[in-house]
Amino acid sequence: MVEQQSATPNYTMGYSEDFQQLLNLRSAETHARHLLPHLKSGLRVLDFGCGPGHISVGLARAVEPGGFHGVDMEASQIDMARAAAEAGGHFNATFHVGNATSLPFEDGYFDVAHCHTVLTHIPDTQAALDEVKRVLKPGGIMASRELIVDSCFLVPGVGEIQPAWDVFAGLLAANGGHPQMGRELKSAFLDAGFTDVETTASFDSFGSPQAIGFLHRFISDWFFAPDIVAAVTGYGIATQQQFDEWRDALDKWKNEAGAFGGLAFGECIGYKP
Amino acid sequence: MDILVCPVCKGDLKLRVDTEEADEVVTGALTCESCNEVYPIEDAIPNLLPPDMRG
């Protein structure tokens, strides 16, 4: 593992074991469904904000032997992504430490650029889209899937748990992010000059006992972690007492017969003219 | 490596190899031929973050 100080101090999700477990659930088949039909052998793909590479490996596989490049600001994530690609035998995949708003690639190199839950966290959406557009060929595809925190849910409503989503949104925004990016993608793509923009929305849903258990554990460990609670109370978005009430409500929710949860996302595909 | 450019000025990068294993550069650096910024390669991973974003 590469040891270095985090290059992304304001990345809301952080790099905890809990969050890595949520990322472990991701794959190109489930999380880049909107893009996969557009991929074929030989295309050159950029995955920016690739994290530990769970989606990357499926994208690399879809375009083999085409060149796949993954970029993330965190060296520890790039380390994991490389290991995942090597384990899968995807020797067309290359990973670099880099930033979406200052990409280290020549103009017009890629056929496809992809990101998942990345524009949600980048303060200047247009700067990122402009830079990605620069490295795309004319006719190249930009694809993104981003959170819509306002549409995320845990049901049945137990106690006053729903306002916790607003607090999560407030935390993302306080860190410079865009908690509703998934429903703003179409406008953002059009503003950046992409054409023939296709927009859809979907949920990552948690309905089985195992999935409910996982989501409960993830929220318990991540949202109630001392650093998150400290950040939220520090920003003055919520109080310690509210966190205590939400934890009780979350524990109660898990044991409800009708427990069901969903993370909402918007997806968008656009073309560089 | 041919497709990589300086993330800041988009100039061409020149590779310096310090150590390599099985044709892979393990440590070294990429130096921009336009603005002279140096980007380190450590553990076979090039760090192409702009200098002001490095941790």
Interface residues (C-beta under 8 A of the other chain):
Chain A: V2 Q4 Q5 S6 A7 V71 M73 A75 I78 D79 R82 F95 H96 V97 G98 N99 S102 L103 P104 F105 E106 D107 Y109
Chain B: I3 L4 V5 C6 P7 V8 K10 L13 Y39 E42 D43 A44 I45 P46 N47 L48 L49 P50 M53 R54 G55
